[in-house]
Amino acid sequence: MSAAEDYRHQITSISYRNKAFINGKYVDAASGKTFDCISPIDGRVLTKVAACDKEDVDRAVKAGRAAFESGKWSNIAPRKRKKILQKFAALVEQHKDELALLETLDMGKPISESLNSDMGGVVNCMEWFAESVDKIYDELAPRRPDSVSMITREPLGIVAAVVPWNFPLMMAAWKYSPALAAGNAVILKPAEQSPLTALRIAELASEAGIPDGIFQVVPGFGETAGQALGMHMDVDMVAFTGSTEVGKYFLKYSGESNMKHISLECGGKSPNIIFADVHDLDYAAKEAAAGVFYNSGQVCTAATRLLIQQDVRDAFLEKVAKYSEAWAPGDPLDPKTLMGSMVDESQMSRVMSYIDVGQKEGAKVAVGGKQALSETGGFYVQPTVFEAVNNNMRIAQEEIFGPVLSTITFKDEAEAVEIANNSIYGLQANLWTRDVKKAHNVARALRAGTVNVNATDGGDITAPFGGYKQSGIGRDKSLHAFDKYTQLKHTYIHLR
């Protein structure tokens, strides 16, 4: 039996958690409504999931508030909270094979990526923030001897984590891990396209010893469950990852409700700048292909704008085209597959429409440009490379969220920076050069939250992640994440 066949055999016995997890129990939506959870691998319905709305959110918020105010999580000794979170991480690692398979079935990414990259990152994130619980210190402000000025961190209360479908459990872990570590109650709202892993880990959280009401999951649509969380008067914060368009709704919801804290990690249109003096043109081309086709291009930091210095343009494009071939879509359940499907039919249609727009704008398809594997019933798109792109074209300015690369030629350092910064986004940027001075100068000039030099993916859990401009507000990962999940209190004591 091949590895892919073995995974298909496992699917026949898999158990889907498909109800909301509220106050320690799996429950139906109050309305009784459900929605189809469809696998983009072959278009089949995996299960029907509870479609939560305002009434369900109200139930979760009420339970979360009671649990938070009881102090059974927020006021326990940091060392005890750490031990529980470490056990939660250990349980997730113990069930990583099951969770990886659910992730692949739910959103179509290759099983090798779900298992080795995503699940490894999830467990590492959870362990890292668990270990940090008793490493965060309060402060004393400098004062005269007859007074004490204390600065302490306190949990916000109820944190709603609204996460996307491209890295369902990874993006959730980036939020619930520090939020729980800080002592908050968390209500997780997974994307309707990919709710299965979030619903599964809810019971693992309970098994680890996280009290009822402290970790809850409400699946549903953005315009119902998501909006209800954003508008709720007793939610203290919304931590959101998703499109810039939807992120702006949460800013609006905050202003129209209780001015809740908002953290946004939104869209990107990352430039990947190739200078003529790059160390290894072949390696840079290989990484340029990986930087845009990984996860079928459904990555907010995807290096979708390839800026090539004119002296090496033709040679570099030829190499990128060669390396694009390895990213042809394949069976997501085959461990050898590099690129799987789009998350659903709607996203596939969106990507195909942008390919059409690019050609109408005058750009030339050098590689790909077509739907793939249509006979499977799934939603696949060929890796696509456009040449002769102008940075003002829609395919160079708008986030496509698919395997589509726009190549743009530049003359010198100044023009490269001008093109790179000419975007409403500022999430990540990459540059390739052997000149250290040039690397420093360009990195300082780029308006992006992360700048990679001679790489397209240089971060880990120890480094903050977030964007400039319309790519967001706030930072995930690293100890800086605690800044958004806590609030500072100043206590002044006059020693009379």
N, C-alpha and C positions, 0 to 999 in steps of 0.2 A: 504493500500500500504506500503510495507517495505521500509526502508531507501534506499536500493540498487535500488529498482524499482523506487523510487522517483528521484534518480539521473539519471537513464536511461531515465525517462520522460523528465528531464531537457535537456538532450543531444539533444533531437529532435528539440529544439528551439534555440540551441546555435548558435552564430554567430562567425565564425572564421575570424580573421584578417590574411590574407595570403600574403600580399604584403609588399615590403620593405617600411620603413618609412624614407624618405629623405627630408630634408629641410621643415619639417612641413606637409608633404603630404604622403599618401600611394600611391606607384607607382609600376608598374610592373618592373621586371628586364629588362634592356636595350635589352637583347637578346630575351626576351619573354619566356625564359626557366623556367620550374617549376620542383619541385620534390614532390613525394608523402610523405605526413605526415601520418605515419602509427601508429595506436594505438597498443601497445603490449598487451593490455588486451585481444583482440580477433583477431588481425591481419588485421583489416579493415582499409581502407584509410579514414582518417578524412577530409582531404582537400589537395589541391595542393598549394604549397608555392613557391613564387618567388625565383629562384636560382640565386642569385647575383654573379657577378664576378668582374673582374678588372674595367670595365667601371662604374659599379654601385658604387664601392668603390671610384673611382675618383670623382664621383658626390657628394658623401657624404663628402669626405675630403674637396672638394672645398667649399661646403656649410658650413662645420664646421669651416674652416679657416676664411671665411668671417664673420661668426657670432662671433667667438672668437676675431678677430682683431677689430671688431666694438666696443667692450667693453660693449655691452649691457648685458652681463652676468659677465664677468671677472672683470669689473670695477664698478659694482653697489655696493651700501652700503651693508656690510655683513648682516645687520639686514634685509634688503629687500630680499636678496638671501635666508636667513633662512626662511622667511615667505613663500616664494614660495615652497621651499623644504618641509616645514611642510604641505603645502596644497597637494603636490604630495603624501606624505605619507598618508594623510587622505583619498585621493581618492583611493589609493591602498587598504586601510583597508575597505573602503566602498564597494569595488568590490571583497573582498577576497573570497567570496563563488564561484563566477564565475572563478576567477583565480585559486583557488584550484582545481576545476573540470577540467579546462584546463590542469593543471599540471598532474593530475591523468590520464587523457585520453592520454596525450602526452608521458608519460614515465612509466606508470603502477604502480606507488606507491600507497599505500592505501590512500583513501580519508581522513581518519582521520589524517594521517600524513601530507598530503598536506594542510589541513585546520588548524589544531591545532599547528603543529610544524613549517612547512615551512612558511606559511603565517604570523604566529605570529612573526617568526624570521625576515622575510622580513620587516614588518612594524616597528618592534623595531629598526632594523638597520637603516632604512631610517629616523626615528624620531631622533635617537641618533646623527647621523652625521649632520642632519639639525640643531639640537640644538647646535652643536659644532662650527658652522660657525663663530660666533662672540666671541668665547672663546679661539681662537688661537692667541697668542701674538708674535710680533716681538721682537728683542733684541737690546740692546746696548752693544758693547764690551767695556771693561774698557780701557780708554784712558786718556791722559793728558787733563787739562782744556781747552787747545787751539784747541781741535779737537773733532769731533764726528765720531764714527765708528758704523754704523747701519747695522744690519743683518735682512733682510726682506725675507719673503716667497712670491713667485710668482707662479701662475699656470703654468704648463708645456705647455699647448696649446691644442692639439688634443690627446685624450687618446682613444685607441682602446681596448675595453674590450672583450676578446675572452673567452667564458665560456662553461662549460661542460653540459652534459645532466642529471647528477644524482640529482642535486638540481638546476634546471634551473634558477628560479627567485632568490633564495637565493644567489647563487654564483654571479649572476649579481648584486644584491643589494650591496654585499660586495665591489664591484668595482665602480659602478656608483655613489653610495651615497657619499663616500669621494671625488671622482674625481669631481663631480658636486659641492660639498660644497667648494672645493678649487678654483672653478672658471673656470675649464676646460670645453671644448667641448668633448662630449663622443659619440663614435660610437660603438654600441653594436653588436657583432656577436654571436648569440646563436648557439648552436650545431644543426646540421641539424636534429637530432633525436627529438629535443624538442624546436621548435621556437615559439610556440603559445603564451605563457605568455609574452615573450619579445615584441612581436608585439602588444599585447593588451595594455601593459602599456605605449607604445610610445604615444598613444593619450591621456592617462591620464597625462603624463608629459606636453604635450601641453596645456591641459585643466587647469593644475595648474598654467600656466604662464611661463614655461620655454621657452625661445625664439626659434624660428625656427632655425635649424642647430646646436643647442647646445646638443640635445639628439636625436640620430638617430639609426635606427636598420637595419642592412643588413644581412638577412638570406642567407644561402648558405653553400657550402662545405668547409672544411678546406683547401683543395688543390687549391681552387679558391679564394673565398672571404677571407679566413683566410690568405693565402699566400699574397694576394694583400695588405692587411693591414700591414702585417709584412714587406713587401718590399717597402712600399710607402715612398717616400722621404719627404712627408709633414706630416706624422704621428709622433708625438713626443714621444709617449710611447705605448707599448703593455702590458696590464695586462692580464695574461693568467692563467687559471686553467684547468688542464687536465693531460694527461700522460706525463711521463718524456721524452719519445721518441719524442712527438710533441713539448714539451717545448724546446728541443735542436734545433729544426728547427727555432724557433723564435730567439734564440741566433744567429744562422747563418744568418737569414734574417737581423738582426740588423747590423751585421758586413758587410754585402754585400750592405747595403743601406746607411742610414744616421746616424748610431750609435745611434738609438733611445733608450730611456730607456726601460728596460725589467724587468718585475716582473713575477716570475713564482711560482705557487703553483702546484706541480706535484705529482708523485706517492707516495705510502706508503706501508709498510709491517709491520704494527705495532705489537710489542710484547706485550703480556699481561701476566705478571709474577705473578704466584700464589705461595707465600711462605707458608710453612707448618703452620706458626703461624698466618695465616689470622684470622681476628676477627670472621667472619661468613662464613663458607665454602659454605653454601647453597646460601646465597645472592651473593657471588662472582661468583658462577656457573651461577646463573640466569643472572647476568650482563655480564658474559663472552659470553653467548648465544646471548644476545641483542647486544653486542658489535660487533658481526660479521654478524648477520642475519638482523639487521635493514637496511631498504632500499634495501633488497635483497643482502646485502653485497656490494652494489655499492656505497661505501664510501671510500674516500682516507685514512681516519684514521681508517678504520675497523680493529678491533683487531684480525687479521687473523692468528697470530702465538701465540698459547697458550702454555706458558712455565710453567710446573707444577713441583714443588719440589717432588722428588721421594717418600717421606714419605706419601703424600696424593694423589698420582696420581690416583690410582684405585677409591677411594671414590669420587674424584672430577670429573673424567670422567663420572662416573655413573650419577652424578647430572647434568652435562652439557647435556648428552644424554636425560635426562628426560625433561629438559627445552627446548630442541630443538624441541620437539613435538609441542609446542605452535606456532612455527614459520612455520608450514606447509603452503604453498602458498594457497591463497584464492582469492575471487573476490575483486579486488581493489575498487570497488564501494560499498562494504559492510563495514560500519564503524567498524565492529568487526574484520576485517581482520588485521593481524599484518604484513604479508609479501605478497607483490604483485608479479609482474612479473619482468623479466629482461627487459631492455629498448627496445631490438629488437632481431630478430632472430640471427643476427650475434653475439651479446653478449652472448646469450644462448649457441650457438655452441662453443664459446670460453670457457665458463665455463665447459661445458661437456667434452671438449677436455682435460682440465686440470685435471678433475676427472679421466679420462682415463690414463693420464700421471702419476698421483700419484700412481695409482695401479700398473702400469708397473715398477715404481721405487721401489716398495716394501712396500709402505704404505698400511695400511688396512682401508677400509671404515667401520667405526663403526656405523654411522648414515647416512641415505639418499643415495645420490650418483646417483639419477636418475632424468630424466625429469618428470615434473608433469603437470596435467591438459591439456594434449595435445588435448583433445577433444574440448577445447574452441577455438582453433585456435590461442591462445596466446602463450607467451614464458616464461614458468615457470620452475624453478629448485628446487628440494627438498633441505632443509637445510642439509648440508653435513659435517660430522666430520671425519677426518682422525686421526688414532692413529699410533704409531710406525713410526713417521716421523723423519727423520734426517734433520738438518738445512741446509744441502747442497743440498737437493732435490729441484727440480724446484718449487714444490708447496709451499715450505717454503721460496724461494728466489724471485719469480716473482709475480708481482701484478696480481691476477686473476680477481678481481673486480666482485666477485660473492659470494654467500653464502657458502663458503668453508673454513673450519677451520682445521688448521694443529696443532696437539698437539705434544709437545716435552718435554721430561723429563730432569731435571737438578738436580745436587747433592747439590750445595751450592751457596752462593751469587756470588762468583767470576765467576762460570760457567754460571750463569743466565745472568750476564752482558755481558760476552763474546759472548754468543749466541745471545742475543738481539741486540748487536752492529754489529754483523756479517751480514750486509746487505748494499746494495748500498743506501738504503733509511734511512731517519731520520725525519719523519714527527711527529709521536706521539708514546708514549710508556706508558704503564700502569703497576702498581705494587700494590700488595696487601699484607699488613703485619700489625701487631699490634705494631711492634718495630719502634719507631720514629727515632732512630739513624740509623737503617737499611734503613728506607725510605729515609732519607736525603742522606746517602752515595750512595745508588743505583740511586736515582734521579740525583745526580750530575754526576754520571759515565755514564748515558745513553746519547747517542748522538742523541737527538731528540728535535724538536722545542717546543713540549708540552709534559710534563710528568704528568700523573694523578696518584695520590696515593689513593688507595681504591675507585677507580671510573674508568669508561672508557670514560666518556665525561664530563669534568669539566669546559669547557670554555664558555664564553658568549661574547657579543659585546665589553665589556670593556677590554678584554685581547687580545694581539696580537696573530696571527695565521700564521704559516709558518714552513718551514722545514730546516733541516740540509742536507748536502750531496746532493744527486740527487733528493731530495724531493723539492728543489726549492730555490728561491732567493727572498727576500723581505717578508713583512708581511701584511696580511689583518687584518681588525678589529682594534679597539682601536685607540687612537690618533696617534699611530705609523704609521697608514696607510697614514697620510698626508705626511710623509717623502718621499713617492714614487710618490705622485701626485703633489708635489711642488718642486721648486728648490730654493736654497738659493742665495741671492744676497748681496754682501757686498758693502756698499757705505761709502766712507771715505770723510769727510769734514774737511778741515783745516780752523779754524776760525782765520783769520788774523786780 
